[in-house]
Each structure stands twice: as structure tokens, then as C-alpha cells.
């Protein structure tokens, strides 16, 4: 039996096209994660949710041009 689970997260962050904080504008990103469980085993979806929320917390409320993980790109919506 295949099971599917869907999580939805919201992330508020800002960026600028030219890298200048004074030109920053904000976005609210909606991120949907769909998980398919292929085997009949136990999956702790609370643990999955907790880990994903912790990951997104590192970006929440940040100016994305200054986030180290995004140094190699212009953090436009298209690139993210």
C-alpha cells in the first residue's frame, strides 16, 4: 500500500536584485513537500516535520543575499 503525505510551509524572507540591502523587498514563499512512503514501515512524520522546520528557520526573516548557502547565486524567486 502506498501512502502520501503533504506538508505545507511558509517562509518570509527578503532579497534584492542588486545585492544592496537598501533595495530589499520581501516575499512570502509557500513550500509544499509531498512524501510517498513506498514500504510498509514506520515513518515518524513528526520528526520529518521538525527537521524541515529547523532547516527553513535558518532562512526565515533573513536577507537572502547574505545567507551563506546562497552565496553562489542571485537569490531571485526564479533561482530559489
Backbone as JSON, one array per atom type, in Angstrom:
{
  "sequence": "XXXXXXXXXXXXXXXXXXXXXXXXXXXXXXXXXXXXXXXXXXXXXXXXXXXXXXXXXXXXXXXXXXXXXXXXXXXXXXXX",
  "N": [[0.84, -1.18, 0.0], [0.62, 2.15, -0.9], [1.34, 5.27, 0.55], [0.69, 8.72, 0.84], [1.87, 11.82, 1.93], [1.46, 15.21, 2.73], [3.04, 18.25, 3.31], [2.9, 21.67, 4.26], [4.63, 24.68, 4.17], [5.51, 27.97, 5.21], [7.52, 30.69, 4.39], [9.03, 33.63, 5.24], [11.03, 36.02, 3.81], [13.59, 38.26, 2.59], [15.07, 39.87, -0.31], [17.34, 41.35, -2.69], [17.75, 42.52, -6.04], [20.13, 43.62, -6.82], [21.89, 43.19, -4.77], [22.04, 45.08, -2.77], [21.19, 45.93, 0.46], [19.51, 48.1, 0.99], [17.78, 48.11, -1.12], [16.13, 46.01, -0.77], [13.35, 43.76, -0.91], [10.43, 42.08, 0.27], [9.27, 38.65, 0.41], [6.77, 36.14, 0.7], [7.18, 32.88, 0.8], [5.65, 29.92, -0.31], [5.94, 26.65, 0.45], [5.59, 23.42, -0.56], [5.75, 20.14, 0.42], [5.73, 16.91, -0.65], [5.44, 13.6, 0.31], [6.05, 10.27, -0.44], [5.43, 7.16, 0.81], [6.99, 4.21, 0.35], [7.41, 1.66, 1.35], [6.05, -0.63, 3.74], [6.57, 0.53, 6.46], [7.45, 2.12, 9.55], [7.28, 5.58, 9.7], [8.36, 8.46, 11.14], [6.57, 11.09, 11.02], [6.37, 13.36, 12.48], [9.0, 13.81, 13.22], [10.13, 14.27, 10.71], [8.77, 16.62, 10.0], [9.68, 18.34, 12.03], [12.46, 18.49, 11.48], [12.46, 19.66, 8.94], [11.23, 22.13, 9.49], [13.21, 23.2, 11.15], [15.29, 23.48, 9.31], [14.21, 25.39, 7.46], [13.95, 27.5, 9.22], [16.44, 28.64, 9.36], [16.48, 30.35, 7.23], [14.33, 31.99, 7.54], [12.96, 35.19, 7.84], [15.29, 36.39, 7.0], [17.7, 38.29, 5.11], [18.19, 37.26, 2.07], [20.34, 37.58, 0.32], [22.54, 37.61, 1.92], [22.79, 35.16, 3.09], [24.81, 32.43, 3.78], [24.55, 29.9, 2.41], [23.52, 30.61, -0.01], [25.37, 32.07, -1.38], [26.54, 31.67, -3.91], [24.74, 32.39, -5.83], [22.31, 34.61, -7.3], [19.78, 35.41, -5.26], [17.05, 35.27, -6.49], [13.52, 34.8, -6.94], [13.11, 33.04, -9.03], [15.54, 31.63, -9.14], [15.63, 30.43, -6.65]],
  "CA": [[0.0, 0.0, 0.0], [1.37, 3.4, -0.96], [0.74, 6.37, 1.27], [1.23, 10.03, 0.51], [1.7, 12.85, 2.95], [1.79, 16.53, 2.2], [3.33, 19.29, 4.31], [2.98, 23.0, 3.68], [5.41, 25.59, 5.0], [5.57, 29.36, 4.75], [8.81, 31.28, 4.72], [9.13, 35.06, 4.95], [12.42, 36.44, 3.65], [13.74, 39.35, 1.63], [16.24, 39.84, -1.18], [17.41, 42.44, -3.65], [18.32, 42.09, -7.31], [21.48, 44.15, -6.99], [22.71, 42.9, -3.6], [22.05, 46.18, -1.82], [20.11, 45.79, 1.45], [18.57, 49.22, 0.92], [16.84, 47.82, -2.21], [15.49, 44.72, -0.47], [11.9, 43.64, -0.82], [10.08, 40.82, 0.95], [8.42, 37.63, -0.19], [6.31, 35.01, 1.5], [7.28, 31.68, -0.03], [4.86, 28.76, 0.09], [6.7, 25.46, 0.08], [4.82, 22.2, -0.33], [6.56, 18.93, 0.37], [4.92, 15.69, -0.74], [6.24, 12.41, 0.6], [5.42, 8.99, -0.74], [6.02, 6.06, 1.58], [6.95, 3.06, -0.55], [7.42, 0.41, 2.09], [5.17, -0.62, 4.91], [7.37, 0.7, 7.65], [7.08, 3.28, 10.36], [7.96, 6.83, 9.41], [7.96, 9.47, 12.11], [6.31, 12.32, 10.29], [6.65, 14.47, 13.4], [10.44, 14.06, 13.1], [10.34, 14.88, 9.39], [8.27, 17.98, 10.09], [10.58, 19.09, 12.91], [13.73, 18.73, 10.78], [12.22, 20.61, 7.85], [11.02, 23.43, 10.1], [14.51, 23.68, 11.6], [16.02, 23.9, 8.12], [13.65, 26.64, 6.96], [14.16, 28.54, 10.22], [17.71, 29.31, 9.07], [16.22, 31.32, 6.18], [13.18, 32.8, 7.92], [13.22, 36.56, 8.26], [16.64, 36.79, 6.61], [18.01, 38.92, 3.83], [18.75, 36.09, 1.41], [21.62, 37.89, -0.32], [23.62, 37.45, 2.9], [22.75, 33.8, 3.64], [25.97, 31.74, 3.21], [24.19, 28.82, 1.48], [23.1, 31.19, -1.29], [26.43, 32.98, -1.86], [26.92, 31.44, -5.3], [23.64, 32.71, -6.74], [21.47, 35.77, -7.02], [18.6, 34.73, -4.72], [15.75, 35.67, -7.02], [12.5, 33.77, -6.79], [13.34, 32.04, -10.08], [16.7, 30.8, -8.79], [15.35, 29.64, -5.46]],
  "C": [[0.89, 1.25, 0.0], [0.59, 4.48, -0.22], [1.44, 7.65, 0.86], [0.92, 10.99, 1.64], [2.15, 14.17, 2.37], [1.96, 17.49, 3.37], [3.37, 20.62, 3.59], [3.67, 23.91, 4.68], [5.37, 26.98, 4.36], [6.87, 29.96, 5.25], [8.78, 32.74, 4.29], [10.6, 35.43, 4.91], [12.46, 37.57, 2.63], [15.0, 39.14, 0.79], [16.24, 41.1, -2.02], [18.08, 41.92, -4.92], [19.77, 42.51, -7.46], [22.39, 43.91, -5.79], [22.79, 44.01, -2.58], [20.89, 46.03, -0.83], [19.09, 46.92, 1.39], [17.53, 49.04, -0.2], [16.07, 46.53, -1.98], [13.97, 44.83, -0.5], [11.57, 42.22, -0.34], [9.2, 39.92, 0.09], [7.93, 36.7, 0.91], [6.29, 33.82, 0.55], [6.37, 30.6, 0.54], [5.58, 27.54, -0.45], [5.87, 24.25, 0.43], [5.73, 21.0, -0.55], [5.63, 17.74, 0.37], [5.84, 14.5, -0.56], [5.42, 11.18, 0.27], [6.16, 7.92, 0.05], [5.85, 4.81, 0.74], [6.86, 1.73, 0.18], [6.5, 0.51, 3.29], [6.01, -0.61, 6.18], [6.91, 1.94, 8.38], [7.92, 4.47, 9.95], [7.45, 7.85, 10.42], [7.79, 10.79, 11.4], [6.48, 13.54, 11.19], [8.13, 14.82, 13.34], [10.76, 14.73, 11.77], [9.94, 16.35, 9.45], [9.21, 18.86, 10.93], [11.88, 19.45, 12.2], [13.57, 19.74, 9.66], [12.0, 22.01, 8.41], [12.33, 24.03, 10.6], [15.33, 24.19, 10.42], [15.52, 25.25, 7.61], [13.84, 27.79, 7.94], [15.46, 29.3, 9.96], [17.57, 30.38, 7.98], [15.13, 32.32, 6.56], [13.58, 34.17, 8.43], [14.58, 37.11, 7.85], [16.63, 37.56, 5.29], [18.81, 37.89, 3.05], [20.08, 36.35, 0.7], [22.8, 37.67, 0.63], [23.61, 36.08, 3.57], [23.87, 32.99, 2.98], [25.63, 30.64, 2.2], [23.83, 29.33, 0.1], [24.14, 32.12, -1.89], [26.73, 32.84, -3.34], [25.81, 31.76, -6.3], [23.0, 34.03, -6.36], [20.14, 35.19, -6.53], [17.28, 35.32, -5.19], [14.78, 34.52, -6.83], [12.71, 32.65, -7.81], [14.49, 31.1, -9.72], [16.43, 29.93, -7.57], [14.48, 28.47, -5.79]]
}
